[in-house]
Amino acid sequence: MDVDLEDRIKRQFPTLFITLLSVLIGLVFSDLVSQAHARMTLWPLNVGTIRTWSQIFAMGANALTCWVFLANVGISRLRVPTLDDSLIVFLAPVPLLIGNSFVGLKEVWPWLYYASFYLAMSLGTTLLQVRVASAESELASFARISKPFGPTLVLYIGVPFYAAAGWADSHAMLSPVMEMLLAMSATPAALCFLWLFFRSWHRAIAEARVLGP
């Protein structure tokens, strides 16, 4: 009975993990749309409104990236959940809900500081998720995902980059056009993370297939 119960819990874990993650990411998108309707100026297009649109797309891209990364690694695992799993599923989506409140403000430096903070949180979540997953013998090859020149490279660069940009903007050193370009840079960065992740993930799966159980 103990073996059967453990096996049942392991098989239910990926579904539970992805369901909770999907609900949280859905709340992020819902909150972002609500705040855009309630308080953001999106038209006519100018430097300020393009910056706001760029922030909206950036938050959406980061929510998508969060879901794709955590879900794809999560479905690979077959284990009894631990406290680490609860931390992982909340540490990345919940800060995105907080970050929505920084979108569309008159000054962009709070959002830039937030971007640096969020990327630091994402780095910690990524390393923790990979460490927990690769602890399973069948997923040992997943350790390659956390290598410095994998998807985490985007996070390692982004944390100091957006922190420095926030400091510069808070000291009135950036023009409105530069603020707009900084906001626009966040979406390509998120997509670059996704590309590097899928490349590392597929290689890890191929390596696991070759090595076998």
Phi and psi in degrees as a GROMACS rama.xvg file:
@    title "Ramachandran Plot"
@    xaxis  label "Phi"
@    yaxis  label "Psi"
@TYPE xy
-62.1107  -42.4043  ASP-2
-64.5014  -44.2758  VAL-3
-62.6245  -41.0908  ASP-4
-65.7246  -43.6831  LEU-5
-62.3599  -42.3412  GLU-6
-64.1213  -38.6982  ASP-7
-63.7656  -43.317  ARG-8
-63.8788  -43.5602  ILE-9
-60.2242  -40.1384  LYS-10
-74.0469  -26.7077  ARG-11
-82.1572  -20.7273  GLN-12
-58.7335  -49.7956  PHE-13
-58.9957  -39.5697  PRO-14
-64.9595  -44.8732  THR-15
-62.4757  -44.3939  LEU-16
-60.8509  -49.6445  PHE-17
-70.3057  -35.0241  ILE-18
-63.1448  -48.1473  THR-19
-63.509  -43.1312  LEU-20
-60.5305  -43.594  LEU-21
-64.3069  -38.681  SER-22
-63.0948  -44.6389  VAL-23
-65.2617  -41.8844  LEU-24
-67.0365  -36.7451  ILE-25
-60.9794  -38.3526  GLY-26
-64.3373  -36.5147  LEU-27
-61.5309  -48.5215  VAL-28
-64.9704  -41.4752  PHE-29
-62.7277  -44.2705  SER-30
-65.9305  -38.7719  ASP-31
-63.1642  -44.0518  LEU-32
-65.451  -40.954  VAL-33
-63.1777  -43.8168  SER-34
-68.9437  -33.7844  GLN-35
-63.534  -41.7082  ALA-36
-68.1816  -37.8422  HIS-37
-80.3858  -37.9449  ALA-38
-139.021  -4.21493  ARG-39
-97.6876  141.418  MET-40
-94.6201  116.994  THR-41
-116.067  -3.11933  LEU-42
-153.058  144.175  TRP-43
-76.4858  163.682  PRO-44
-72.0111  127.126  LEU-45
-152.731  -172.342  ASN-46
-58.5678  -42.5085  VAL-47
-67.632  -45.5794  GLY-48
-73.2412  -32.8097  THR-49
-64.9722  -37.7971  ILE-50
-61.5957  -41.8235  ARG-51
-64.9485  -44.818  THR-52
-58.4982  -40.4493  TRP-53
-63.9026  -39.2903  SER-54
-65.79  -39.7918  GLN-55
-62.0307  -47.7115  ILE-56
-62.965  -35.844  PHE-57
-65.3492  -43.8397  ALA-58
-64.586  -40.791  MET-59
-64.1665  -41.9142  GLY-60
-65.0171  -37.8389  ALA-61
-70.163  -35.8062  ASN-62
-64.0707  -43.0161  ALA-63
-62.0581  -44.9075  LEU-64
-60.7863  -43.7316  THR-65
-58.4237  -47.2394  CYS-66
-64.9947  -46.3855  TRP-67
-61.5593  -47.4112  VAL-68
-64.2546  -53.8831  PHE-69
-66.3761  -38.2273  LEU-70
-68.6463  -44.1416  ALA-71
-68.4895  -36.6659  ASN-72
-73.9419  -36.8983  VAL-73
-63.257  -40.2172  GLY-74
-69.9101  -14.8848  ILE-75
-81.995  -13.3909  SER-76
-97.5678  146.905  ARG-77
-138.756  91.8079  LEU-78
-155.043  165.311  ARG-79
-77.8205  126.901  VAL-80
-60.6575  151.172  PRO-81
-128.02  179.479  THR-82
-60.9136  -34.2632  LEU-83
-56.877  -38.5717  ASP-84
-65.5699  -38.3061  ASP-85
-66.2768  -40.2645  SER-86
-64.6357  -43.3038  LEU-87
-60.8389  -45.4841  ILE-88
-71.0706  -18.7681  VAL-89
-102.886  -28.6916  PHE-90
-65.9846  -29.3994  LEU-91
-92.6065  -47.8831  ALA-92
-70.4902  -40.0856  PRO-93
-62.0821  -43.8445  VAL-94
-59.7214  -26.2827  PRO-95
-65.5144  -36.1259  LEU-96
-61.8749  -41.365  LEU-97
-65.8405  -40.2172  ILE-98
-64.4185  -25.7533  GLY-99
-58.6758  -29.4119  ASN-100
-71.1175  -14.6375  SER-101
-92.2591  -6.3364  PHE-102
-79.3798  134.544  VAL-103
80.8268  10.4562  GLY-104
-71.8499  161.164  LEU-105
-61.0616  -41.5333  LYS-106
-103.098  141.379  GLU-107
-95.4133  -15.0417  VAL-108
-61.6613  -33.5763  TRP-109
-61.5605  -36.5164  PRO-110
-69.5759  -36.0246  TRP-111
-66.5954  -42.5632  LEU-112
-62.5424  -40.8619  TYR-113
-61.1739  -42.0857  TYR-114
-58.257  -42.39  ALA-115
-63.8903  -43.7081  SER-116
-62.9741  -44.3953  PHE-117
-64.9289  -40.2669  TYR-118
-65.7047  -34.6323  LEU-119
-65.4161  -41.9643  ALA-120
-63.2181  -40.8335  MET-121
-64.5536  -38.2822  SER-122
-61.986  -46.5551  LEU-123
-61.9223  -42.15  GLY-124
-65.2678  -41.8523  THR-125
-61.4624  -48.0722  THR-126
-63.54  -39.6886  LEU-127
-67.0427  -43.7932  LEU-128
-62.1251  -42.9611  GLN-129
-68.6263  -40.0555  VAL-130
-62.7917  -44.3002  ARG-131
-65.1331  -42.4651  VAL-132
-67.7556  -46.1815  ALA-133
-71.6954  -9.75344  SER-134
-69.1345  -22.6913  ALA-135
-75.8073  133.176  GLU-136
-58.2521  -36.6187  SER-137
-70.3089  -20.0271  GLU-138
-111.739  19.5932  LEU-139
-58.0667  -31.3244  ALA-140
-68.7055  -14.6003  SER-141
-66.6757  -12.6794  PHE-142
-59.3082  -24.4191  ALA-143
-64.4789  -22.8952  ARG-144
-64.1712  -30.5635  ILE-145
-92.0391  5.90954  SER-146
-64.6914  148.673  LYS-147
-56.9896  -28.6866  PRO-148
-101.065  18.6936  PHE-149
-95.9256  -149.314  GLY-150
-62.0766  -25.6838  PRO-151
-67.1568  -16.1337  THR-152
-58.4124  -39.2416  LEU-153
-61.1951  -38.5715  VAL-154
-73.5401  -42.0806  LEU-155
-60.4105  -37.6532  TYR-156
-77.7156  -40.0138  ILE-157
-67.5449  -36.6113  GLY-158
-58.1432  -56.8824  VAL-159
-70.3652  -30.7881  PRO-160
-62.5765  -50.4347  PHE-161
-74.6106  -28.2076  TYR-162
-65.1308  -43.6896  ALA-163
-65.5428  -39.6987  ALA-164
-64.3705  -40.4523  ALA-165
-63.3286  -41.4256  GLY-166
-63.4864  -44.8026  TRP-167
-62.6373  -42.099  ALA-168
-70.3274  -35.3572  ASP-169
-66.5853  -18.8229  SER-170
-103.615  20.2391  HIS-171
57.3658  38.5227  ALA-172
-99.7018  -3.84453  MET-173
-115.505  140.389  LEU-174
-79.0108  163.244  SER-175
-57.621  -36.4521  PRO-176
-66.4978  -40.9469  VAL-177
-65.155  -38.3633  MET-178
-61.21  -41.166  GLU-179
-63.187  -43.7985  MET-180
-64.892  -37.4376  LEU-181
-63.9606  -42.2324  LEU-182
-63.6694  -38.6252  ALA-183
-68.1203  -26.6256  MET-184
-71.4137  -18.8485  SER-185
-70.0502  -36.9911  ALA-186
-66.7868  -48.8684  THR-187
-58.7154  -34.3344  PRO-188
-63.5772  -42.3894  ALA-189
-64.461  -40.9583  ALA-190
-67.3308  -34.4022  LEU-191
-65.0282  -40.0018  CYS-192
-59.0567  -44.8469  PHE-193
-60.8649  -44.7374  LEU-194
-61.0992  -45.944  TRP-195
-66.4982  -35.612  LEU-196
-64.4675  -50.065  PHE-197
-61.0042  -37.4363  PHE-198
-63.0488  -46.6556  ARG-199
-68.3651  -38.4182  SER-200
-65.1426  -45.163  TRP-201
-65.9586  -36.8717  HIS-202
-66.2897  -38.2998  ARG-203
-64.5603  -40.0321  ALA-204
-65.5569  -42.562  ILE-205
-63.322  -39.7693  ALA-206
-66.1872  -41.4482  GLU-207
-63.7857  -36.0591  ALA-208
-66.7424  -38.5496  ARG-209
-70.1489  -43.3927  VAL-210
-71.1817  -31.5635  LEU-211
75.1636  179.614  GLY-212
